[in-house]
């Protein structure tokens, strides 16, 4: 098929690519792994003071258990994604991530009384995340149709957010923090043992699902034109024969695939502004959960838990809704811009609530707005970025975006961990960063290059 033949192109655009039911099992298995990874990341955020006293360490060291995920991702994502793209493939890469995540959960459970062992286990889980955090767009590109991509990516991302919600809301359903005879709060050790055992069980289940259902990098035939033209080697380097109807056939010539090293350069060459603004906005989103409970120290553990849960669950809702909107209307930049505006407005509401009177209603509403907008931007932004950098490898590109987000998040978490008191001044810093991200988005000249068929 000549690419210059408009009649042939019209026939090709009408081609219906086969979609395999297995794609949903692949996505579900990945989601279970991503959920447990995020859950273990944010485990200690609702009980910083209590575990710091139990382990006899500073609150900054406890915050470090969150920051280490971000720091490790910055240095570990490049070799991990290189392995996925060039050596082991998507399926085996997720196997490695699932195994590391389970080993980390096992170490944390048996070493729960010693901060050093908990740190080692968390370090193992942090390395596991380097194999999972950037893979939702690769899974959606390899397994899902063109008009399912944003939805599939959003489902993969929101699983991670739901895991964070489980961690932040742990104090709602479990009495992890008990009151001593002198009236001071303390860690409930029996409850902590049950809690970490549950995390270990979920980690083992997720690993089992990944090993059982993710057995290949993609289906037997490509699910979309974009996948066919730059897809994995299993679809062959030769021309792909497509059924054009009426007994006729057309062929689609695969475009030149970019190597991993070529792919990681593309975002910096084509969309350096977007790399920066995505990193800032999503870095703010990642940093906020670590400090939500510290913003309202006088609240009860259950109230602080509900604040974190709403932040994440509204994010889950935002990711799914806006993912569907983008799939239907293909307006990536417009939706992304509106989400950043909404995120900045909501974070201003958080700041106002903290400065004015600490109203729980205002704080709940504003925090939910931040979660909704920034979580959705995480999903839509990744789709926008991979669309602008086509035909670069989705995992390599998403890895660059996530790397900058984790770097910003790590800086913010480290900064907050060194403050004696996390209060409205810290929110003001994050608001300034988010406004800078919005300004860069307004300056961005975006053009989606990925085929929409």
C-alpha positions, 0 to 999 in steps of 0.5 A: 500500500502506498502511503500517498494513495488517498483511496488506500488510506481511506480504506485503511482508516476503516480497518477494524483491528481485533481486540482480545478479551485477555487485555482486561485480565492483563490490566487487572493483574497490573492494577493489583500490583500497582495498587499494592505498591502505592499502598506500601509507599504511603503506609506510614503517612497517617501515623508518623509521630507514633512510628517515629516514637516506636522506632526511636527515630525522627519524623524526618526519617519516617518521611524518608520512607516515602521519599525513598520511593521517589529518589530510587525512581529517579535513578532506577527507572532508566535501567528498569525501563531499558530492560523492559524495552530492549531486553526482557519485555513488558511481561517479564519486566512486570514479573521482576517488579512483582517479585521485588514488591513481594520480597519487600513486603515480606521483609517489612512484615518480619522486620516491623520492629526495627526501622532499619529492616523496614527501610530495607524492605521499603527500598526493595519495594521502591526498586519494584516500582521502577518496573511498574509506574511508567508502564500503563501507557505501554500496556494500553498501547500494546493491548488496547484499541485507539479509542480505549487508550486513555481509559486503559491508561487511566485505569492503570494509573487510578489503581495506584491512586486507590492503593494510596487511598488504602494507606491514607485511610488505614486509620479509619478501619483499623485502630493503628493508633491507641491511647495510652494510660497517660492519654498520649497516642501510641502505636497498636502493635498487634494491629500493625502486625495484622496490617502489614500481614494484609499488605503481604497477602495482597503483594503475594496475590498480585504477584500470582496474578501477574505471573498467571495472566501476563504471559506475553508483551501483547496480543497475537495481532496489533490492536490499533494503527499506532501499535501496528506501525511501531509495535513490538517485534512479535508482530514482525518487521515485514508488512502487516496484511490487513482485511480491507473488506470485500475480499480485498486486502491492504498492507501496512508498512511498519514505520522505523522503530526508535530504540530506547536511547532514541526514545528517551531523547524525544521528549527533550527535543520535541516537548521540553516544556511539557517534561518540566510542567508535568514533573512539577504538577504531578510532583506536587500531587505525589508530595501532598499525601505524605503531609495531609495528616501533619497539616491537621495535627489536632484532628482525630486519626479517623478524621485525618484518614478520611481527608486522605481517602477523599483526596485519593478517591476523588482522584480515582474518579477524576482519572476515570472520567477525564480518561473517557472524555479524552478518548471520546473527544481527543482534546488532550491539551484543552483538558490538561489545561482545565485540570491545572486551573482547577488544581491551582484553584482547589489548592488555593482553597486548601490554603484559605481554609488553613489560614482562615479558620481550619474549617473541616468542611472547606478543607475536605472540599478543597482537598478533594478538588486538588485530588480530582484535578491533579490525579486526572492530569497525571492520566491525561498528561501522560496520554498527551505526552506520549501522543506528542512524542510518537513514535517514541516508545511509550514506556521510555517517554512515560518514564521520563515524565514520571522521573521528573515528577518523582524528582520534584515530589522527592524534593518537596517531601524532603523539604517538608520532612525538615520543617519543624511544623508542616503548615500553610507555608508549605502549601503556599510553596506547592501552590506557587509550583503549580501556578508555574506549571500552569503558566508553562502549559499555556505557553506549550505548543502541543501537536498530537502525532499518534494515529487515532485509528 
